[in-house]
Amino acid sequence: MGEYLFADTYNQPRDRTLRPQGDGGWDFFFPGFGGVDVKTARKPWNLLVEEEHLLLERTIYVQCGYSDATDSAYFVGWAYGWDFDPPVRRFGKSLIWNHWLPAEWLHPMDCLPKALKIA
């Protein structure tokens, strides 16, 4: 749902391709900047990127929240790959180690077009 929100908001094609092996780290590509990876969570308190999947250069991560009540996604904020600190941790009962940024540390969405060089 977050990827569809991003695609519709930033005039990008919706990709409905199933990718069981992953997407290589980017959901969208912008020639003037690089890749965008959209993360969506029901409790978007932290922007999480798996330890082995963090791309520091030419990557922007966008955090979206998802509401069950409205069956819709909403933007929380975004960060550059280099904004993440090296420490990793596990959240909840997950065995996956993640880099993370608290939602309140994310850049506001109105600054994203300039970062992507589409403004």
Residue frames relative to the residue before (quaternion, step in Angstrom):
aa qw qx qy qz dx dy dz
M 1.0000 0.0000 0.0000 0.0000 0.00 0.00 0.00
G 0.6448 0.5223 -0.3232 0.4549 3.59 1.01 -0.75
E 0.6387 0.5163 -0.3247 0.4690 3.57 1.02 -0.78
Y 0.6457 0.5064 -0.3237 0.4711 3.60 0.99 -0.75
L 0.6197 0.5280 -0.3379 0.4722 3.60 1.01 -0.79
F 0.6624 0.4998 -0.3061 0.4666 3.58 0.90 -0.93
A 0.6574 0.5198 -0.3138 0.4463 3.59 0.86 -0.98
D 0.6966 0.4711 -0.2805 0.4627 3.58 0.85 -0.94
T 0.6731 0.5086 -0.2973 0.4470 3.60 0.98 -0.82
Y 0.8005 0.2831 -0.1243 0.5135 3.58 0.93 -0.92
N 0.5104 -0.7062 0.3902 0.2975 3.56 1.22 0.66
Q 0.3974 0.6836 -0.4939 0.3618 3.55 0.86 1.07
P 0.5460 -0.6106 0.4400 0.3681 3.61 -1.09 0.51
R 0.4309 -0.6585 0.5497 0.2801 3.55 -1.13 0.72
D 0.2051 -0.7727 0.5915 0.1046 3.56 -0.86 0.98
R 0.1137 -0.8230 0.5563 0.0195 3.58 -0.46 1.22
T 0.3973 0.7348 -0.4628 0.2967 3.58 1.28 0.23
L 0.3752 -0.6913 0.5682 0.2416 3.58 -0.95 0.90
R 0.0433 -0.8046 0.5921 -0.0160 3.57 -0.86 0.98
P 0.1515 -0.8385 0.5170 0.0821 3.61 0.29 1.22
Q 0.7061 0.4251 -0.2615 0.5023 3.62 1.15 -0.54
G 0.6395 -0.5244 0.3302 0.4550 3.62 1.24 0.14
D 0.4860 -0.6872 0.4757 0.2556 3.55 -1.34 0.21
G 0.5920 -0.5954 0.3661 0.4013 3.59 1.20 0.25
G 0.6864 -0.5196 0.2694 0.4316 3.57 1.26 0.24
W 0.7617 0.2917 -0.1833 0.5487 3.59 1.17 -0.34
D 0.2955 -0.7323 0.5874 0.1771 3.53 -1.11 0.78
F 0.7833 0.1035 -0.0214 0.6126 3.57 1.18 -0.70
F 0.1788 -0.7730 0.5990 0.1081 3.57 -1.20 0.57
F 0.1102 -0.7716 0.6256 0.0345 3.54 -0.99 0.96
P 0.4606 -0.7343 0.4230 0.2640 3.61 -0.45 1.21
G 0.6867 0.4926 -0.3009 0.4419 3.62 0.98 -0.69
F 0.7833 0.2727 -0.1571 0.5361 3.60 1.19 -0.37
G 0.5790 -0.5315 0.4381 0.4363 3.56 0.43 -1.22
G 0.7740 -0.3929 0.2706 0.4163 3.54 -1.10 -0.72
V 0.2113 -0.7317 0.6353 0.1278 3.49 -1.34 0.51
D 0.0997 -0.7663 0.6337 0.0345 3.54 -0.96 0.97
V 0.1996 -0.7991 0.5616 0.0791 3.58 -0.60 1.17
K 0.1189 -0.7762 0.6185 0.0299 3.56 -0.88 1.05
T 0.0759 -0.8026 0.5916 0.0090 3.58 -0.85 0.95
A 0.0432 0.8001 -0.5939 0.0719 3.58 -0.94 0.94
R 0.5257 -0.6203 0.4795 0.3302 3.54 -1.15 0.60
K 0.7561 0.1924 -0.1147 0.6150 3.57 1.16 -0.63
P 0.0418 -0.8693 0.4924 -0.0010 3.58 0.34 1.24
W 0.1325 0.8314 -0.5247 0.1260 3.57 0.83 0.99
N 0.7770 0.1241 -0.0520 0.6149 3.56 1.20 -0.65
L 0.3631 -0.6621 0.6026 0.2581 3.53 -1.18 0.63
L 0.1038 -0.8260 0.5541 0.0017 3.57 -0.53 1.23
V 0.0016 -0.7551 0.6556 -0.0026 3.54 -1.10 0.83
E 0.4881 -0.6807 0.4592 0.2957 3.56 -0.71 1.08
E 0.6529 -0.5755 0.3436 0.3528 3.52 -1.05 0.92
E 0.7459 0.4089 -0.2278 0.4739 3.60 0.80 -0.95
H 0.7085 0.4888 -0.2534 0.4415 3.62 1.22 -0.29
L 0.4687 0.6854 -0.4509 0.3275 3.61 1.22 -0.02
L 0.1073 -0.7690 0.6297 0.0262 3.55 -0.79 1.13
L 0.2888 -0.8110 0.4878 0.1447 3.58 -0.41 1.21
E 0.7641 0.3768 -0.1919 0.4872 3.57 0.91 -0.88
R 0.8731 0.0402 -0.0466 0.4835 3.55 -1.09 0.85
T 0.5912 0.5277 -0.3907 0.4684 3.56 1.00 0.85
I 0.1072 -0.7503 0.6501 0.0543 3.52 -1.10 0.86
Y 0.2045 -0.7578 0.6113 0.1015 3.54 -1.02 0.92
V 0.1489 -0.7859 0.5980 0.0514 3.57 -0.83 1.04
Q 0.2283 -0.7690 0.5864 0.1128 3.57 -0.84 1.04
C 0.0393 -0.7664 0.6412 0.0000 3.53 -0.93 1.02
G 0.2944 -0.7042 0.6102 0.2121 3.51 -1.26 0.49
Y 0.2273 -0.7543 0.5978 0.1484 3.54 -1.27 0.38
S 0.1994 -0.7749 0.5932 0.0886 3.56 -0.93 0.99
D 0.3683 -0.7183 0.5490 0.2169 3.58 -0.73 1.09
A 0.6263 0.5801 -0.3388 0.3957 3.58 1.00 -0.83
T 0.7895 0.2683 -0.1395 0.5341 3.59 1.00 -0.80
D 0.3140 -0.7646 0.4930 0.2715 3.58 1.34 -0.13
S 0.5821 0.5587 -0.3763 0.4555 3.54 0.89 0.99
A 0.3949 -0.6928 0.5556 0.2351 3.52 -1.31 0.44
Y 0.0889 -0.7673 0.6325 0.0565 3.54 -1.30 0.43
F 0.5129 -0.6505 0.4707 0.3038 3.57 -1.16 0.62
V 0.2238 -0.7503 0.6087 0.1282 3.55 -1.16 0.76
G 0.6851 -0.3968 0.2967 0.5340 3.60 0.91 -0.94
W 0.3019 -0.7509 0.5600 0.1771 3.55 -1.30 -0.15
A 0.1128 -0.7773 0.6158 0.0617 3.55 -1.33 0.34
Y 0.4801 -0.6047 0.5448 0.3273 3.52 -1.28 0.47
G 0.6222 -0.5364 0.4073 0.3991 3.59 -1.17 0.44
W 0.6896 0.4869 -0.2897 0.4511 3.59 1.00 -0.76
D 0.5199 0.6337 -0.4179 0.3916 3.63 1.25 -0.05
F 0.6158 0.5717 -0.3497 0.4143 3.59 1.17 -0.50
D 0.3878 -0.6856 0.5657 0.2439 3.54 -1.07 0.80
P 0.6226 -0.5905 0.3675 0.3586 3.59 -1.11 0.58
P 0.6035 0.5772 -0.4196 0.3558 3.69 0.84 -0.62
V 0.1750 -0.7604 0.6184 0.0930 3.53 -1.18 0.69
R 0.0009 -0.7821 0.6228 0.0215 3.55 -1.28 0.38
R 0.4441 -0.6464 0.5426 0.3009 3.52 -1.34 0.20
F 0.2417 -0.7606 0.5882 0.1310 3.55 -1.10 0.73
G 0.8286 0.0918 -0.1045 0.5422 3.55 -0.90 0.96
K 0.7653 -0.3360 0.2754 0.4749 3.55 -1.01 -0.87
S 0.3913 0.7490 -0.4558 0.2795 3.57 1.30 0.11
L 0.3533 -0.7142 0.5648 0.2147 3.55 -1.17 0.63
I 0.5519 0.6207 -0.3783 0.4086 3.57 1.33 -0.08
W 0.3126 -0.7278 0.5832 0.1800 3.55 -0.97 0.95
N 0.0733 -0.8201 0.5672 -0.0161 3.57 -0.86 1.04
H 0.3693 -0.5958 0.6494 0.2947 3.49 -1.36 0.46
W 0.0335 -0.8275 0.5605 -0.0019 3.60 -1.03 0.60
L 0.0943 -0.7342 0.6670 0.0847 3.49 -1.38 0.45
P 0.4559 -0.6663 0.5054 0.3047 3.61 -0.86 0.85
A 0.6185 -0.5856 0.3794 0.3614 3.59 -1.03 0.79
E 0.6653 0.5176 -0.3192 0.4331 3.60 0.98 -0.75
W 0.6400 0.5121 -0.3312 0.4674 3.63 1.22 -0.17
L 0.5368 0.6593 -0.3948 0.3483 3.60 1.22 -0.21
H 0.5411 -0.5966 0.4860 0.3392 3.55 -1.25 0.53
P 0.5095 -0.6390 0.4689 0.3351 3.62 -1.08 0.61
M 0.6126 -0.6037 0.3826 0.3375 3.54 -1.11 0.75
D 0.6261 0.5614 -0.3649 0.3995 3.62 1.01 -0.61
C 0.6384 0.5093 -0.3304 0.4732 3.62 1.26 -0.20
L 0.5041 0.7015 -0.4038 0.3010 3.60 1.22 -0.32
P 0.6435 0.5281 -0.3681 0.4141 3.68 0.77 -0.77
K 0.6484 0.5073 -0.3269 0.4641 3.59 0.97 -0.75
A 0.6430 0.5216 -0.3195 0.4608 3.60 0.99 -0.83
L 0.7147 0.4312 -0.2420 0.4947 3.58 1.02 -0.79
K 0.3902 -0.7486 0.4447 0.2995 3.56 1.36 -0.06
I 0.4907 0.6244 -0.4557 0.4021 3.54 0.99 0.95
A 0.5849 0.5758 -0.3739 0.4320 3.59 1.27 0.11
